[in-house]
Amino acid sequence: MLALAPPPTAAAVTESGVLVPVEAGLADVVTLQRRLQARISTEDEESFFVDTLSEYQWARDAAGLEPRTLDRLVKPIVEVCDFYGTVPWQLTPREMDRYFAGPGKLARETVRQKMLKIDGYFAFLEQRYAGEIMRRFGAAVESPIDPFNRPVHRGDFGLRIPPSQVAMREFFASWRDQLPSARKYAVACRDYVMTKIAYLSGVRAAELCGVCIGDVHWEHGQWGRFLVNGKGARGSGPRQREAYLFQEGRELLWWYIEEVRGEFGDDAGHPRAPLWPSERKPKAVAALNLPIAPAIVPSTFRKHLHEAAANYLDGPVTDLFPHLLRHACATHNYERGMTLWEVQKILGHDWATTTLRYMATAQADPEHANLEASARAAQRLVMDKGNLR
């Protein structure tokens, strides 16, 4: 039904017929201007709908969202409108219910994200186009996401219980003891060190897999740090941040780079060489004879972590996945005495409330903490006694 604005063009024609270059980010603006100059009929609701989509993407582009985020913003509304063969301001809450409870029913979080994107687009329509749509088409702009079908944010994950500190120590110790007898020694060492670094630093699988040799900075901080492309917030795209190695991670990573990394057959000293290379090169990559190997992908890391947990992890928790390592990092550091702000810094969160969700199972003793706080307050009074007037 709908034909969205054409892809960005490289040039535009002025009134004098001169061809001038157009930046890719302004392509939607040029398309919108052409439609306005063509004096589209006020009865052409479909074309007006496409114009509002273009301007909505333009507005969100000005707000700083990534291009791929802009594309995802309008897909849900186009999907529903195509299904019903109508324009957004003709949709009703009942139609939204039927679609997302029937043909559009997917995972709970996917449906939630789609419905929130649709609601966001309607907020734009209400703010900028409600009056014009009423005058042109006689329709009131009202979001079909009403209080009854609006998704409830239950959290992006349920309660995730990580292994205890003792279980994690025994897990890594058992795995380390088996490394010399591994069939593929270099690969086994890579997986072990990668898992240990993920646990110590709290980074996500996708962040860890993207680390290159040149991203490790031994001179930063007390024990060195490494750069990761962190998860973006509110559609802004990845944000680079420093992840922490700590003393144990520094010693382990130094051993891995000095003794193991060179066994993968590529140029381990190249700054863009992956820190965690794949053992296999696709034929297309091998034919290029590149100096560096491709990096391991998150799905492979997850698979090897599941296998290691099945072999070496004992206790109530019998499986591991990368994000559970992140929960374990937050929980165990908090239990060892780190403050909430320090744990938040490790995980790279903007909000402390997000960090709190990672520590739902942390063992805490409020009574003991109260006694320690009282002791610290009494000690300060003793120290400041001479300064009292």
Sequence and secondary structure as in RCSB ss.txt:
>XXXX:A:sequence
MLALAPPPTAAAVTESGVLVPVEAGLADVVTLQRRLQARISTEDEESFFVDTLSEYQWARDAAGLEPRTLDRLVK
PIVEVCDFYGTVPWQLTPREMDRYFAGPGKLARETVRQKMLKIDGYFAFLEQRYAGEIMRRFGAAVESPIDPFNR
PVHRGDFGLRIPPSQVAMREFFASWRDQLPSARKYAVACRDYVMTKIAYLSGVRAAELCGVCIGDVHWEHGQWGR
FLVNGKGARGSGPRQREAYLFQEGRELLWWYIEEVRGEFGDDAGHPRAPLWPSERKPKAVAALNLPIAPAIVPST
FRKHLHEAAANYLDGPVTDLFPHLLRHACATHNYERGMTLWEVQKILGHDWATTTLRYMATAQADPEHANLEASA
RAAQRLVMDKGNLR
>XXXX:A:secstr
         SEEE TTS EEE  GGGHHHHHHHHHHHTT  TT HHHHHHHHHHHHHHHHHHTT  HHHHHHHHH
HHHHHHHHHTS GGG  HHHHHHHHHTTT   HHHHHHHHHHHHHHHHHHHHHTHHHHHHHH      S  TTTS
     SS       HHHHHHHHHHHHHHGGG SSHHHHHHHHHHHHHHHHH   HHHHHT BGGGEETTSTTT E
EEEEE  STT   EEEEEE HHHHHHHHHHIIIIIGGGGSS TT TTSBSSB S   HHHHHHT SS  B  HHH
HHHHHHHHHHHH  SS     HHHHHHHHHHHHHHTT  HHHHHHHHT S HHHHHHTTTT    HHHHHHHHHH
HHHHHHHHTGGG  
